[in-house]
């Protein structure tokens, strides 16, 4: 017993001595670890595993261990620098997560120039809580001031064995990282290397390992074009050489139906499908969009597949039938690659191709990306005449934009025998705060309530959506719908466009949070609170419902007397943005052999819609790749584990080959090889 007590007291003394002589270092470690824990807690909300703690702590120790070989009086600068770096990582990722439900990438640094045009969207979402991390460098600085006043650094400079402490700390860091890696499963390594499921990586490996790995993955293809090229080519050849690759490539009743016809894509900013079902006081929120859907061919289960490039990702996926890149928007990071796109195919057929937008051509690097994708002409901000009073959000308002666009479209038709164009709207872009310009839409609810004191039934009015995020969004949507109605009327009354097909599509969801949208579905205006789950009026709006609600309209419409009866009715096959190009190209009698999507009229109910984070939707289920949970869509079908595993593998292969094509410019290499 005495021997045990001696050992205990000796160990206790050494611990106390270590703490006293390493107060600066320990402050750095503790504050850094708390910061990395907070960023996981405030974003993912899941901190049930210790593995990310071990990984983050291991990296913090490795970085901190180097500080021991620096002179004592300069150690504060070293540790403070790293705490500031960690703090910046934590702040950026916390804010980023609010916008994209994902984590930031070094590959997206090239898109920072877009920030000046979306400042309103950023500040609308900001909260002081995202800057809680600033307290850590502040505390560390106060610790330093106190230690400096107590002659701590003079004392440490005399007694500290820097090289030994450095080696011990580095060994401890490597030990923690080794433990974390040793406990990892094969899929953990796979996801870490492929990077497309960022949430899972942070949840399993921690925020610091995610950022370190992301930096490596971002630099790898840039440092050497040959690094990984052979593996990428092998993946490409296996994917497109598979026996079942041509299973859904037969001709159908729409093959060649658009030969000799013009086509115009209308890119509707942030327009979601659920809006088409909303009626307030007997008035439809989107009457013109609803009418368009009835007059044309309406794809009611259509999903964008965007990543951090948002609108630009949609433009890319629609035209190329490829997925967004795993690291960095294609328009800013990989615009200079060769892609097989709708404009390029139609250019070869003698078409004039153009894009049109009321914003700066530099936004999302379109002035470089659009020519690379095959557009010959660009009609952007300088094409239109407007003043400050005509601006909503990022540029010319939709009503004036459409009004001035139609004469340009008519001139294009007079000048060219055939053409293909894309018209990009922008008034319905976040933040949805331009209430005076939108005009008023009556969201009020009238109801009867018994006055308990008088016993009289009173009529009351609640305008509970006024000033809310979802209310502002719907005000913006109603304005965009009015502008769309004007445009359709211009087209119908014009002497032109009889030989033209219009494809209207919502580019992505409005990026409203589940909490913000739940306010629309479950707010009880009588009590001023949300409905309880037990209430008969309660609508289940969980994470699955929120993701499934992100579908957008896709409508093919024409005023051509013959084709308007062909392009009519609802198509309820589940369809992704990458399926648009194969479907449309087939209508022109064309085919892209390296499209990752399918002609929806060939694949029909067998389609799998992949998302950049590894989630997917089929006509049977929605699968969350981060959690492994899924939601059954078709209750009449029994799904076994083989179905899920096979679909997961299909999605993983699709994401991998798409990213390989983009990063390593494989279509250009293939084109040169074929020559």
Secondary structure, DSSP 4 states (H G I P E B T S, - for coil): -HHHHHHHHHHHHHHHHHHHHTHHHHHHHHHHHHHHHHHHHHHT-----SHHHHHHHHHHHHHHHGGGGS-HHHHHHHHHHHHHHHHHHHHHHHHHHHHHSS---GGGGGGGGGGGGSHHHHHHH--GGGGTTHHHHHHHHHHHHHHHHTTHHHHHHHH--HHHHHHHHHHHHHHHHHHHHHT--HHHHHHHHH---HHHHHHHH-HHHHHHHHHHHHHHHHH-TTTTHHHHHHHHHHHHT-GGGGTT-S--TTTTTTTT-EEEEEEETT--GGGGG-EETTEETTHHHHHHHHHSEEETTEE----TTHHHHHHHHHHH--PPPSSS-HHHHSTTS----HHHHHHHTT-EEEEEESS-TTGGGHHHHHHHHT--EEE-GGGS---GGGEETTEE-HHHHHHHHHHHHHHHHHH-SSEEEEEE--TTPSP---HHHH------EEEEEE-TTT--EEEEEE-TTTTSHHHHHHHHHHHHHHHHHHHHHHHHHSS--TTEEEEEEE-S-----HHHHHHHHHEETTTTEEPPTTSTT-----HHHHHHTT---EEEEE--TTGGGTS-EEE-S-EETTHHHHHHHHHTT---TT-SS--HHHHGGG--EE-TTS-EE-SSEEE-TTT--EEES-TTS---HHHHHHHHHHHHHHHHHHHHHHHTTHHHHHHHHH-
